[in-house]
C-alpha cells in the first residue's frame, strides 16, 4: 500500500507542477516547460534501455565535472553579482557577526544555531562579510553531491554517478547560494546523511548511531528535523530487508542508538536554552510564531508578519509570545476549519508545485535584478519540472510493473509524507522541498536499475 501511495504522490506533485504556471498566469512558461519534459522523457527511455551516461569517464574527469565545475560556477555568480543578504538570511548573518565579535548567541533564540555556528567558523578563519558567508556554502554543496553519491552507491550503484551529477548541477542548488542561505545546504547534507545511515543500518546496526548524529545536527539547523525519531522508527518497522531477518531486539537497538545519538547532538544546546529560559527549549523559539504566521485570518498560508508585530525584549517574553502565537493558531484552526483547509491547499500547491520564489532574494549589490530575476526563476522552475516529470513517469512505470518498494523508496516516502504534513500545517513554500531533492534523485534510479537489468537479461536470452 505504501508503495502505491508514495508513487501516486509523485503523479500528484507532477500535476501540481503542470498547473502552477497557469495558477500564476504565466502561460508563456509552458513552451520551455514542454521542451524540458520532452528531455525528461528522452532520458527516461534511455535509462530503461540501460543507458550509463558516464560509463567511459575516468574518476578524475567525473569528479572534476561533478564537484569542481559547479563550485566554479557558484563562485563566479557570487563574484559577479555580489548579492546582499536579505530577510532571514540577513538576520542569521547578523547573528553570526555578533557571535564572532561578542561571543554571545542571541538570547531570544528565534533561529536554530547551526547555521550561525557555520558562518562564525568561516568568519573566524577569514572575515565577517557577506562574501565569506556566501562562499562558505560552496563546499557544503559539494558535500551534498558526495553524500548523494554515497547514498546512491549503497542502493543503486549502477547509477550513483548519475544521481551525484544531477544533484551537482540541479539549477536551484547552484543558484541558492546567491540568497545567503540560513539553513539550506547544511540541512540538506544532514537529511541525505540520515537516509544513508538508515540504509546502511539494515546491514550494520551501528550505522543508526551515525544517522542519529546527522539528524541531531539537522535539528540544530532546522527545527523540522525533530520529527526524525518518528521517521526512523517507521522506517525500521517497515523496511523490506527486515522481513524474516530482523529480530525485535535488533530493531529496538537501532531505534535506541538513533535516539541516543540525536539526543547527544542536541543536549548541549538544549541545556544552554534551559539555563536561559528556565525551562526546556530543545532548539529554538520560532515554532509558535511560524505556526501563527501561516494560520490566521490575514495569511495566505505562506507568510504573514502578524506574529512579528509584537516587540519582545527578553527570553521569557519570547517564549511566552511563541506559546501565545501557537495557541492563537490552534484557535484559528478550530474556529475556521474551512479556511484552514483552503490555506493547507495553498501551502501544498506552493510547496510542491513550484520552485522559483526564493529567486526574489537574489540581487546585485543590494539592487533588484530586474528581468534577470525572471530568468533565474524560470531556470529554477524548469529544473523542478524536469525532476517532477522524471519522478512521475518512473513512479507510474513502477506501479504498472508492481515493482517492490526498495528500502530507499521507503525512506524517501516516509520523509516526504511527514514533511508534506508539516508544511501543510505550518508555513508552506517551495524552498521546503529543496532539501529532499537529493533523496528523490537517488531514489529515481532504483526502478531503472532493475528494469535495465531485466532488459539486458532479455537480450542475452
C-alpha positions in Angstrom: 0.0 0.0 0.0 2.7 2.5 1.0 4.4 1.8 -2.4 1.3 2.7 -4.4 0.6 5.8 -2.2 4.1 7.0 -2.4 4.3 6.6 -6.2 0.9 8.2 -6.7 2.1 11.2 -4.7 4.8 11.7 -7.4 2.0 11.9 -10.0 0.1 14.3 -7.8 3.2 16.5 -7.5 3.7 16.5 -11.3 0.1 17.6 -11.7 0.7 20.5 -9.3 3.7 21.4 -11.3 1.7 21.4 -14.5 -1.0 23.7 -13.2 1.3 26.1 -11.3 2.2 28.3 -14.3 -1.5 28.7 -15.1 -2.2 29.5 -11.5 0.4 32.2 -11.7 -0.9 33.4 -15.0 2.4 32.7 -16.7 1.2 30.8 -19.8 4.5 31.6 -21.6 6.3 29.1 -19.3 4.6 26.2 -20.9 6.7 26.4 -24.1 10.1 25.9 -22.5 8.4 23.5 -20.0 7.3 21.3 -22.9 10.9 21.1 -24.1 12.2 20.2 -20.7 9.6 17.5 -20.2 10.4 16.1 -23.6 14.0 15.9 -22.5 12.9 14.1 -19.3 11.0 11.6 -21.4 14.0 11.0 -23.6 16.3 10.4 -20.6 13.7 8.1 -19.1 13.6 6.0 -22.3 17.4 5.8 -22.4 17.6 4.7 -18.8 15.0 2.0 -19.4 17.4 0.6 -22.1 20.3 0.5 -19.7 22.0 3.8 -20.6 25.0 4.7 -18.5 26.0 8.2 -19.5 29.3 8.3 -17.5 30.4 4.8 -18.4 33.5 6.0 -20.2 34.5 8.7 -17.8 37.5 8.2 -15.5 37.2 9.1 -11.9 39.2 12.3 -12.1 37.1 13.5 -15.1 33.8 12.8 -13.4 34.6 14.5 -10.2 36.1 17.5 -12.0 32.7 18.0 -13.6 30.6 16.9 -10.7 32.3 18.9 -7.9 34.9 21.4 -9.2 32.9 22.8 -12.1 29.7 23.5 -10.2 31.8 25.1 -7.5 33.5 27.4 -10.0 30.1 28.4 -11.4 28.8 29.3 -8.0 31.9 31.3 -7.1 31.7 33.2 -10.4 28.0 34.0 -9.8 28.8 35.3 -6.3 31.7 37.4 -7.5 29.7 38.9 -10.4 26.5 39.7 -8.5 27.9 40.3 -5.0 24.4 40.0 -3.5 23.5 41.5 -0.2 21.8 39.3 2.5 18.1 39.8 2.8 15.2 38.5 5.0 16.1 35.5 7.2 19.5 35.2 5.6 20.4 38.7 6.8 19.2 38.0 10.3 21.2 34.8 10.7 24.2 36.6 9.1 23.9 39.4 11.6 23.6 36.9 14.5 26.8 35.2 13.3 28.7 38.6 13.2 27.5 39.3 16.7 28.6 35.9 17.9 32.0 36.3 16.4 32.5 39.8 17.8 30.9 39.3 21.3 30.9 35.6 21.9 27.2 35.7 22.6 24.4 33.9 20.8 21.0 35.6 20.6 19.2 35.2 23.9 15.8 35.2 22.1 16.9 32.0 20.2 14.5 32.6 17.3 16.6 30.6 14.8 18.3 27.2 15.2 22.0 27.7 15.9 23.9 25.5 13.5 23.9 27.9 10.5 25.1 30.7 12.8 28.0 28.5 14.0 28.9 27.6 10.4 29.1 31.2 9.5 31.0 32.0 12.7 33.6 29.4 11.9 34.3 31.0 8.5 34.3 34.5 10.0 36.9 33.4 12.5 39.1 32.0 9.7 38.6 34.9 7.3 36.5 38.0 7.9 32.8 38.6 8.7 31.5 39.7 5.4 28.5 38.6 3.2 31.0 37.4 0.5 32.6 34.9 3.0 29.2 33.8 4.2 28.1 33.0 0.6 31.3 31.3 -0.4 31.0 29.1 2.7 28.1 27.3 1.1 30.1 26.2 -1.9 31.9 23.3 -0.1 28.5 22.4 1.5 27.0 22.0 -1.9 30.0 19.7 -2.9 29.3 17.8 0.3 25.7 17.2 -0.7 26.9 15.9 -4.0 29.3 13.5 -2.4 26.6 12.3 0.1 24.2 11.7 -2.7 26.8 9.6 -4.5 27.3 7.6 -1.3 23.6 7.1 -0.7 23.0 6.0 -4.4 26.0 3.7 -4.4 24.6 2.0 -1.3 21.3 1.4 -3.0 21.6 1.7 -6.8 25.4 1.6 -7.5 24.8 1.4 -11.3 23.5 5.0 -11.3 25.4 6.5 -8.4 27.3 8.8 -10.7 24.1 9.9 -12.5 22.5 10.8 -9.2 25.5 12.7 -8.0 25.9 14.6 -11.3 22.2 15.5 -11.3 22.3 17.0 -7.8 25.6 18.8 -8.5 24.0 20.6 -11.5 20.5 21.0 -10.2 19.7 24.6 -11.0 18.3 25.6 -7.6 21.3 24.1 -5.8 23.6 26.1 -8.0 21.7 29.4 -7.6 20.5 29.2 -4.0 24.0 30.2 -2.8 23.2 33.7 -4.0 20.5 34.2 -1.4 22.9 33.9 1.5 21.0 30.9 2.8 20.3 30.4 6.5 20.0 26.6 6.5 19.5 25.1 3.1 22.8 23.4 2.2 23.8 22.3 5.7 20.3 20.9 6.4 20.2 19.1 3.0 23.5 17.4 3.9 22.0 16.3 7.2 18.9 14.9 5.5 20.9 12.9 3.0 23.3 11.6 5.6 20.4 10.5 7.8 18.8 8.5 5.0 22.2 7.0 4.1 22.6 5.9 7.7 19.2 4.3 7.7 20.0 2.3 4.6 23.4 1.1 5.9 21.9 0.2 9.3 19.9 -2.6 7.6 23.2 -4.4 7.3 25.1 -2.8 10.2 23.1 -1.7 13.2 25.7 0.7 14.5 25.1 2.9 11.4 21.9 4.0 13.1 24.1 6.0 15.6 25.6 8.0 12.7 22.1 8.6 11.3 21.1 9.9 14.7 24.0 12.3 14.9 23.2 13.6 11.4 19.6 14.2 12.4 20.7 15.9 15.6 22.8 18.3 13.6 19.9 18.7 11.2 17.5 19.6 14.0 20.1 22.2 15.2 19.9 23.6 11.6 16.1 23.4 11.1 13.7 22.5 13.8 11.6 20.4 11.5 14.1 17.6 11.9 12.9 17.0 15.4 10.4 14.6 13.8 13.3 12.3 12.8 12.8 9.8 15.6 9.3 9.1 14.4 10.5 8.8 10.8 13.3 6.4 11.9 11.0 4.1 13.9 8.6 3.8 11.0 11.5 3.1 8.6 12.9 0.2 10.6 9.4 -1.3 11.2 8.6 -1.3 7.5 12.0 -1.7 5.8 11.6 -4.6 3.3 15.0 -6.0 4.1 13.9 -6.5 7.7 11.2 -9.1 6.9 12.2 -12.5 8.1 15.7 -11.3 9.0 15.5 -8.8 11.8 14.6 -9.6 15.4 12.7 -7.1 17.5 15.8 -6.8 19.6 17.8 -5.6 16.6 15.1 -3.1 15.6 14.9 -1.8 19.2 18.7 -1.5 19.2 18.7 0.6 16.0 16.0 2.9 17.4 17.8 3.3 20.7 21.1 4.1 19.1 19.5 6.6 16.8 17.6 8.5 19.6 20.6 8.4 21.9 22.9 9.9 19.2 20.4 12.5 18.2 19.9 13.5 21.9 23.7 13.7 22.3 23.9 16.1 19.4 21.1 18.3 20.8 21.8 18.1 24.5 24.4 20.8 25.0 22.3 23.4 23.1 19.1 22.3 25.0 21.0 22.6 28.3 22.1 26.2 27.3 18.5 27.0 26.5 17.2 25.6 29.8 19.5 27.9 31.7 18.4 30.9 29.7 14.6 30.2 29.6 14.3 28.4 32.9 12.5 25.5 31.2 13.1 23.1 28.3 13.6 24.5 24.8 15.2 21.9 22.6 16.2 24.0 19.6 14.5 27.4 19.1 11.5 29.6 19.9 10.2 30.3 16.4 7.8 27.4 16.1 4.8 29.1 17.5 5.4 32.3 15.5 5.7 30.4 12.3 2.6 28.4 13.1 0.6 31.5 13.7 2.2 33.3 10.7 0.6 30.7 8.3 -2.7 30.2 10.2 -4.5 33.4 10.8 -7.3 35.4 9.1 -4.8 37.5 7.1 -2.4 34.7 6.0 -2.2 33.1 2.5 -0.6 30.1 4.1 2.9 31.1 3.1 3.9 34.1 5.3 2.4 37.0 7.2 4.1 39.3 9.6 1.4 39.2 12.2 3.4 37.5 14.9 6.3 39.8 14.3 4.2 42.9 15.1 4.8 42.4 18.9 8.1 43.7 20.3 9.9 41.2 22.5 12.7 42.2 24.8 13.7 39.2 26.9 13.9 35.4 26.6 10.9 34.9 28.9 8.8 37.2 26.8 9.9 35.5 23.6 8.9 32.1 24.9 5.6 33.4 26.1 5.0 35.1 22.8 5.8 31.9 20.9 3.4 29.9 23.0 0.6 32.5 22.8 1.1 32.6 19.0 0.8 28.8 18.9 -2.5 28.9 20.9 -3.8 31.6 18.6 -3.1 29.4 15.5 -4.8 26.5 17.1 -7.8 28.6 18.0 -8.0 29.9 14.4 -7.9 26.3 13.1 -10.7 25.2 15.5 -12.9 28.2 14.6 -12.2 28.3 10.9 -11.8 24.7 9.6 -12.8 25.5 6.0 -10.4 28.5 5.8 -7.7 26.4 7.3 -8.2 23.7 4.6 -8.0 26.4 1.9 -4.7 27.6 3.4 -3.5 24.0 3.6 -4.2 23.6 -0.1 -2.4 26.8 -0.9 0.6 25.6 1.1 0.6 22.2 -0.7 0.4 23.9 -4.1 3.3 26.3 -3.4 5.4 23.8 -1.6 5.2 21.1 -4.3 4.0 22.9 -7.4 6.7 25.5 -7.9 10.3 26.3 -7.3 11.1 30.0 -8.0 10.1 32.4 -5.2 13.4 32.3 -3.5 14.9 34.0 -6.6 13.4 37.2 -5.3 16.2 37.3 -2.7 18.9 37.3 -5.4 20.2 40.8 -6.0 23.1 42.7 -7.4 24.9 44.6 -4.6 21.5 45.2 -2.9 19.7 46.2 -6.1 16.9 44.3 -7.9 18.0 42.1 -10.9 15.0 43.2 -13.0 14.5 40.8 -15.9 17.4 38.7 -14.8 15.3 37.7 -11.8 12.7 36.3 -14.2 15.4 34.3 -15.9 16.6 32.8 -12.6 13.0 32.0 -11.7 12.4 30.3 -15.0 15.5 28.2 -14.8 14.8 27.1 -11.3 11.2 26.2 -12.1 12.2 24.2 -15.2 14.7 22.2 -13.1 11.9 21.2 -10.8 9.6 20.4 -13.7 12.2 18.2 -15.2 12.7 16.3 -11.9 8.9 16.1 -11.2 8.3 14.7 -14.7 11.0 12.1 -14.3 9.8 11.2 -10.9 6.2 10.8 -12.1 6.9 8.7 -15.2 9.2 6.4 -13.2 6.6 6.0 -10.5 3.9 5.2 -13.0 6.1 2.5 -14.6 6.9 1.1 -11.2 3.2 0.9 -10.3 2.3 -0.8 -13.6 5.0 -3.4 -13.2 4.2 -3.8 -9.5 7.9 -3.4 -8.7 8.6 -4.0 -5.0 9.3 -1.0 -2.8 13.0 -0.6 -2.1 14.4 0.5 1.2 15.4 3.8 -0.3 12.0 4.4 -1.8 10.5 3.6 1.7 12.9 6.1 3.4 12.0 8.8 0.8 8.3 8.2 1.1 8.4 8.5 4.9 10.5 11.7 4.7 8.3 13.3 2.0 5.0 12.4 3.6 6.0 13.6 7.1 7.4 16.8 5.7 4.4 17.3 3.5 2.1 17.1 6.5 4.3 19.6 8.4 4.3 22.2 5.6 0.6 21.7 5.0 0.0 22.6 8.7 2.8 25.2 9.3 4.2 27.5 6.7 4.3 26.4 3.1 6.7 27.4 0.3 8.8 25.9 -2.4 12.1 26.2 -0.5 10.9 23.4 1.9 11.1 20.6 -0.7 14.6 21.5 -1.8 16.4 19.6 0.9 14.5 16.5 -0.3 15.6 16.7 -3.9 18.8 14.6 -3.5 16.7 11.8 -1.9 14.3 12.0 -4.9 17.1 11.9 -7.4 18.8 9.0 -5.7 15.5 7.0 -5.5 14.6 7.6 -9.1 17.1 5.1 -10.4 16.2 2.0 -8.3 13.4 1.0 -10.7 15.6 1.9 -13.7 18.3 -0.3 -12.4 16.1 -3.3 -12.1 14.4 -2.7 -15.4 17.7 -2.2 -17.2 18.9 -5.5 -15.7 15.8 -7.2 -17.0 16.2 -5.7 -20.4 19.8 -6.8 -20.7 18.9 -10.3 -19.5 16.1 -10.5 -22.1 18.5 -9.5 -24.9 21.1 -12.1 -23.7 18.4 -14.8 -23.6 
